Amino acid sequence: MTMLRLNPSQRTALSETTRDLANLVFGALVLSQFIGDRGWSWWQVTLRSALWLALVSCALAIEREW
C-alpha cells in the first residue's frame, strides 16, 4: 500500500483546512437545531459533537505526521 507523503507546509495546510471544516460543520449543524422545524435533540447534538471531535483529532494527527 502506498502512503501519501506530505512536506511540512502541505501537512500544516491540510491540518488547518480540516480544523476549519470541523468548525463549519459543527456550526452549521448546531445552527440547524435553532432554525429547524423539530425540537432540540440531545442525540443529534452528541453525534455532531463527536463528528467535530473526530475531525479535529484527524487534523491533529495530520499535523503530527500520523
DRENPA-3360 file (N, C-alpha, C; in nm, 2 decimals, always signed):
BEGIN
1 = MTMLRLNP = +0.08/-0.12/+0.00/+0.00/+0.00/+0.00/+0.09/+0.12/+0.00 ~ +0.06/+0.22/-0.09/+0.14/+0.34/-0.10/+0.08/+0.44/+0.00 ~ +0.17/+0.51/+0.07/+0.13/+0.61/+0.17/+0.15/+0.75/+0.10 ~ +0.07/+0.84/+0.14/+0.08/+0.97/+0.10/+0.19/+1.05/+0.17 ~ +0.29/+1.10/+0.10/+0.40/+1.18/+0.17/+0.37/+1.32/+0.15 ~ +0.36/+1.40/+0.26/+0.34/+1.54/+0.26/+0.46/+1.61/+0.32 ~ +0.50/+1.72/+0.26/+0.60/+1.80/+0.32/+0.54/+1.88/+0.44 ~ +0.62/+1.94/+0.52/+0.56/+2.01/+0.64/+0.46/+2.12/+0.61;
9 = SQRTALSE = +0.48/+2.20/+0.50/+0.39/+2.30/+0.47/+0.25/+2.24/+0.42 ~ +0.26/+2.13/+0.35/+0.14/+2.07/+0.30/+0.06/+2.01/+0.42 ~ +0.13/+1.95/+0.51/+0.07/+1.89/+0.63/+0.00/+2.00/+0.71 ~ +0.07/+2.11/+0.73/+0.01/+2.22/+0.80/-0.12/+2.27/+0.74 ~ -0.11/+2.29/+0.60/-0.23/+2.34/+0.53/-0.34/+2.24/+0.54 ~ -0.32/+2.12/+0.53/-0.42/+2.02/+0.54/-0.48/+2.01/+0.68 ~ -0.40/+2.02/+0.77/-0.45/+2.02/+0.91/-0.53/+2.15/+0.94 ~ -0.49/+2.26/+0.90/-0.57/+2.38/+0.92/-0.71/+2.38/+0.85;
17 = TTRDLANL = -0.70/+2.32/+0.72/-0.83/+2.31/+0.65/-0.92/+2.21/+0.71 ~ -0.87/+2.10/+0.77/-0.96/+2.01/+0.83/-1.02/+2.07/+0.96 ~ -0.94/+2.14/+1.03/-1.00/+2.21/+1.15/-1.10/+2.31/+1.11 ~ -1.08/+2.39/+1.01/-1.18/+2.48/+0.96/-1.31/+2.41/+0.92 ~ -1.29/+2.30/+0.85/-1.41/+2.22/+0.81/-1.48/+2.17/+0.93 ~ -1.41/+2.12/+1.03/-1.48/+2.08/+1.15/-1.56/+2.19/+1.22 ~ -1.51/+2.31/+1.22/-1.58/+2.42/+1.28/-1.70/+2.46/+1.20 ~ -1.69/+2.46/+1.07/-1.80/+2.49/+0.98/-1.91/+2.38/+0.99;
25 = VFGALVLS = -1.87/+2.26/+0.99/-1.97/+2.15/+1.01/-2.05/+2.16/+1.14 ~ -1.97/+2.18/+1.25/-2.03/+2.19/+1.38/-2.12/+2.31/+1.39 ~ -2.08/+2.43/+1.34/-2.16/+2.55/+1.34/-2.29/+2.53/+1.26 ~ -2.28/+2.48/+1.14/-2.40/+2.46/+1.06/-2.50/+2.36/+1.12 ~ -2.45/+2.26/+1.18/-2.53/+2.16/+1.24/-2.60/+2.20/+1.37 ~ -2.53/+2.28/+1.45/-2.59/+2.34/+1.57/-2.69/+2.45/+1.53 ~ -2.66/+2.53/+1.43/-2.75/+2.63/+1.38/-2.88/+2.57/+1.33 ~ -2.87/+2.46/+1.27/-2.99/+2.39/+1.21/-3.08/+2.35/+1.32;
33 = QFIGDRGW = -3.03/+2.33/+1.45/-3.12/+2.30/+1.56/-3.21/+2.41/+1.59 ~ -3.17/+2.53/+1.57/-3.24/+2.65/+1.60/-3.34/+2.69/+1.50 ~ -3.31/+2.67/+1.37/-3.40/+2.71/+1.26/-3.48/+2.60/+1.20 ~ -3.46/+2.48/+1.25/-3.53/+2.36/+1.20/-3.67/+2.35/+1.26 ~ -3.75/+2.27/+1.20/-3.89/+2.25/+1.25/-3.90/+2.17/+1.37 ~ -3.81/+2.08/+1.39/-3.81/+1.99/+1.50/-3.75/+2.05/+1.63 ~ -3.78/+1.99/+1.74/-3.73/+2.05/+1.87/-3.58/+2.01/+1.89 ~ -3.53/+2.05/+2.00/-3.39/+2.02/+2.03/-3.37/+1.87/+2.06;
41 = SWWQVTLR = -3.27/+1.82/+2.00/-3.24/+1.68/+2.01/-3.10/+1.66/+2.07 ~ -3.09/+1.60/+2.19/-2.96/+1.58/+2.25/-2.88/+1.47/+2.18 ~ -2.95/+1.38/+2.12/-2.89/+1.27/+2.04/-2.81/+1.33/+1.92 ~ -2.87/+1.43/+1.85/-2.81/+1.49/+1.74/-2.69/+1.58/+1.78 ~ -2.71/+1.65/+1.89/-2.60/+1.73/+1.94/-2.48/+1.65/+1.98 ~ -2.51/+1.53/+2.04/-2.40/+1.44/+2.08/-2.33/+1.39/+1.96 ~ -2.41/+1.34/+1.86/-2.35/+1.29/+1.74/-2.27/+1.40/+1.67 ~ -2.32/+1.52/+1.66/-2.25/+1.62/+1.59/-2.12/+1.66/+1.66;
49 = SALWLALV = -2.13/+1.66/+1.79/-2.01/+1.69/+1.87/-1.90/+1.59/+1.85 ~ -1.94/+1.46/+1.84/-1.85/+1.35/+1.82/-1.79/+1.37/+1.68 ~ -1.86/+1.41/+1.58/-1.81/+1.43/+1.45/-1.71/+1.54/+1.45 ~ -1.74/+1.65/+1.52/-1.64/+1.76/+1.54/-1.51/+1.71/+1.60 ~ -1.52/+1.64/+1.71/-1.41/+1.58/+1.78/-1.32/+1.49/+1.69 ~ -1.39/+1.41/+1.61/-1.32/+1.32/+1.51/-1.24/+1.40/+1.41 ~ -1.30/+1.51/+1.35/-1.24/+1.59/+1.25/-1.12/+1.66/+1.31 ~ -1.13/+1.72/+1.43/-1.02/+1.79/+1.50/-0.91/+1.69/+1.53;
57 = SCALAIER = -0.95/+1.57/+1.57/-0.85/+1.47/+1.60/-0.77/+1.43/+1.48 ~ -0.84/+1.42/+1.37/-0.77/+1.39/+1.24/-0.68/+1.50/+1.20 ~ -0.72/+1.62/+1.22/-0.63/+1.74/+1.19/-0.51/+1.74/+1.28 ~ -0.52/+1.70/+1.40/-0.40/+1.70/+1.49/-0.31/+1.58/+1.45 ~ -0.37/+1.47/+1.41/-0.29/+1.36/+1.37/-0.21/+1.39/+1.24 ~ -0.28/+1.46/+1.15/-0.21/+1.50/+1.03/-0.09/+1.59/+1.06 ~ -0.11/+1.68/+1.15/-0.01/+1.78/+1.19/+0.11/+1.71/+1.25 ~ +0.09/+1.60/+1.32/+0.19/+1.53/+1.39/+0.26/+1.43/+1.30;
65 = EW = +0.22/+1.43/+1.17/+0.28/+1.33/+1.07/+0.24/+1.19/+1.11 ~ +0.11/+1.17/+1.14/+0.05/+1.04/+1.17/+0.12/+0.99/+1.29;
% end
